[in-house]
Amino acid sequence: MMAAVVMAIGGVPAVAAPAAVACTVTYQLTNEWDTGFGATATIRNDGDALNGWNLTWTFPDGQRVTQGWNGTFSQTGAVVSVTNPDWARTIPGGGSAQVGFNGSKGSANRPPTDFAVNGVACTGPNQAPSVALTAPVTGSTYTLPATIPLAATAQDSDGTVTKVDFYADDTLIATDTSAPYTGTWGSPTAGDHQITARATDNRGATRTSAPAMVKVLAGPAVLATPSTLNVRQGQTATFDVSLATAPSSPVTVTIGRSGSADLTAAPATLTFSSAAKQT
C-alpha cells in the first residue's frame, strides 16, 4: 500500500550524497482529464547504493503537483523536488523506487526530460571513458639511458575525465589530471615492455588503452649486415655496421677480425653520432 504524505513548501531537504550516482527515471502518465492528470516517476539506481535521495525535474508546460505520495514533494515555479520518506531512504544498486502524484495542467502536458537524483542527471548507467595511447608507438626502440615520452587522448561521453595513468607492464609510471594527457618514463629498465594508458572518469569508471610494445636496450646494439662474410685470399669485401638506435652521445665501435692472420679490417674504429649507420 502506498503511503500518502503532505506536500511541503520550501527548500530542498539535505540528503546524503553517495560516492557515485547513476540513475534512470521512467515517467508515466497514469490518468489524464481536462484540467489534471496523474503520473508516476520510477527511479532505477544504476550506481552505488543510495542512502538518502532527492529526485528533481522541471515541468515544461506550467503543470503543478497538487498531491503526492511515496515522497515529500515541493515545487518552486516549474521545478519539482521529491525527497525520500523516512521509511524508504535507501535504494540499493540495481534497485528502484517509485513516487506518484496528481497534478493540474493546461492544454499541454508534455513530460519532463531533465530528471536528476541528488543533483546528478539521470542519463542511465555510467559509461566508461574512452582512451587511446598515442606515444610511444608499438615497435619503438630506446637505448639506456633513456627518457620515454608518454601521451594519450581521453574523453567521457557522460561526464569528465579526472585523470590518465600510464603503466609500463603493471607498474604505474606517470599520471596526468588534465588534457593534453602526457608524461615521461624517466627510469626504464632494459627489456621488452608493454605500455598502456588508463583513464578514470568523475564517477570512478575506468578503461585501459590498447598496449604499445617497446624495447629498451641496455646499450647501443651493434648490427652487422651481412652477419657473416666470406672473403677470398687477395680480395676485399665490405659490410655495413649500424646501431639499433641513434645514440644520445657519440659511440665508438672497434672493428676486429678472427680467422686467418692474413685478414685485415679497416678502419679499426667507427664513431657514431646522430647517424645510426655507417659503412
N, C-alpha and C positions, 0 to 999 in steps of 0.2 A: 504494500500500500504506500502510495506517495504521501509525504507529509507536506501540508501547506505552511508557508511562512509569510509573515507580513513584509511588504516592501519597505526597504529602508531608504530614506532620503539623505543624501550627503556624500561624503568622500568614500573612497575605496578602502576597506579594511586592509591592514597589512597582512601579508601571507609570507610563509617561509619559502624562499627560492631554492629549488633543487639544484644539484650540480649541473644537470644537463636536461633542458626541457625540449621535447619534440612531441608534436601533437597533430591530430587530425580532428576536425569538427564536422559533423554531419548535421545540417539544418533541415528540418522537415515541417511543412505545414500539416497540421492535424485537422484543422477545420477553418472555414472562412465564410463570412457573411458580409453584408453591405458595408458595415462600419467597423467590423472587427475580425479577429482571426485567433486561432490557437496554433502553437508551434512547439517543437522540441529542439534542443541542441544537445548533441551527444559528443562528448569528448572521448577520443581514444588516445591513451597515453603511449606514444611511440618512443619515449625516452626512459630516464631513470624514474623510480618511484616518486610520486608527488606526495608530500606531507604538507598539505595546505595548498589550495588552488583558487585562482581568481580568473574567471572567463569574461572576456570583453568582446563587444562587437559594436558596429555603427549602423544604424538603420538608414537606408538611402532615401526613403520616401516619407519621412516625418512620422513614422509609426511610434506608438507609445505602449510600454508594458503597463497593464492595469492589474495583473495578478500573476504571481509566480510561485513555483513550488520546487522542492529539492535544492534550494539555494536561497541566499539572501540577495534580492535584486535591488539595484538602484539605477537611476537614469539621469544623466545630465545632458540636456539637449538631445542629440541623436545617439549619444554614446551610452550603451547599457553595460553594467557591471554586475556579475553574479559571483558571490563568494560562497565557498563550501559551507554546508551546515556542520555543526559540531560532530554529528554522528557519521559524517561521510567526509572526513578531512583527507583521507589518503586515496590515491589511485595508483595501484601497482603498475609496474612496467608491463605493457600489453593489456592493461585493464581499461575500463571505461566508466564514465559517469554521465548521467543524463539529467538535464533540467528542462522544465516545461513552463509555459506561460500562456496567458491570454493577453491580447493587445488590441488597441484601436488603430484604425488606418483610414486613409482617404481612398481615392480612386485607384491609386497604385500601391502595390505591396511587393516590391522586389526584395529578394532575400539579402541579408548581409553577406559580405565577402571578406571581411578583414578580422576574422576571429583570431584571438590571441589568448594564451594561458600564461599567467604570471609575467605578462609583458612580452612574451615571445610569440611571434606569428606562427599560427598552426598551418604549416605547409607540408605536414607529413613527416615520415621518418627522416632523420638527419642523413644527408648524403655525404659520403667521404670526399675529401678534396681530390683534385687531380694533380699529378706531379710528374715532371719529366726531367731527367738528368741531362744537362747539355754539355757539361765538362766534368771530367775528361771523357773522351770518346773511346769506345772499345778498340783495343789494339794498340793503344798508346804505350810507348816505352819511355822510361825515365832512368837516369843513372844517378846513383848516390854520389855526393849529397844532392838531394832534390827537394823542391817545393812543388807540389802538385796542385794546380788551380782547380777549384770546385765551383760549379754553377748549376742552377736548376730553375725551372719555371713551375709555378703552382697557382691554382685557382680553386675557389669554393663556390659552387652554384647557389647554395642556400645559407651562406654565412661568410666568414672571413678566415683566411689562413693566419694562424698565430705564430707558426714557426716552421722551418725546414731544417731537419737534421741530416747530416751527411755521415755515412758509415763506410769504413773500409772493413770488408768482411762483416764481423759482428761488433766492431769497435766504433764508438762514436768519435768522430774526428773534427767536427765543426757544426755550429748551429748559427742560423741567421733568422731574425724575427721580422724582417721587413724586406719587401722586394726592392731591387733585384736580389734574389737569394744566392749568395756567393760565400766562398770560404777558401781556405787553403789547408792542405795536409803538409805540415812542415817537417814531420819526422817519419817518413815512410820507411818500411823495412824491406830488405831485398826479398824478391819472390813475386809470385802471381797473386793479384788481389782483385776482389770484387767490390766495386764502388757503387753505392746506392744513395738515393735521397728519399727521405720520409717526411711527408707533410702532415701537419696536425691542424685541425680547424678549431673554431671557437667553442665547439661542443665536444671536443675530445676525440673525434673520429680521425683515423689516420689512413694513409695509403703510401705504399712504397713504390718507387720507380723501377723500371726495368734496369738491370745491372749493366755496368760497363766493366769489362775485364781489362786490367792494365798490368804491365810487367815493370818491376823495379829491379834494375841491375846493380850488383854490388860495386861495379866499376865499369869503365868503358870496355865493352866486349870487342875484341879484335876479330874481324872476319876476313878470311882469305878466299878469293874467287879466281880460279877453281881451288877447291880444298886440297887437291893433290896435283902435282905437276911432274911430268917425265921430260927430261932434257937429255938429248943425245950428246955424246962427247964432241966438243968443238962447236956446239950450237948454243944459242941463248933462247930464253923464253921469259915472258912477263906474266905477272899476276897482279890482281887488284887487292889492295889492303884497305879496309874501311872499318869504321867504328859503328856499332849498332845505333848509337845516337850521337849527335853533335855534342862535344864536351863543353862544359861551362868555363873551363880554363884549358890552356894548351896541354896536350898529352903527347908524350914521346914514346914511340913503339920501336923496339930493337928488332932488326931483321937478322935471323940466324939461319944456319943450314945444318943438315945432317946427311949422312951417307958418305959418298966418295970425297976424299981430301981434295980432289981436283975441282970440286964445285965451289964457286964463289957467289956471293949475294951482294948486290949493291942497289941502293945506298945502304949503309949499315943501320941507319935510323930514319924514321919518318916522324914528323911532328904535325899533329892535328890541332887546328884551332877551331874556327866555327864551321869549317867544311868537314863533313863526316866521311869523305872519301878521298883517297889519294893513290895514284899508281906508282 
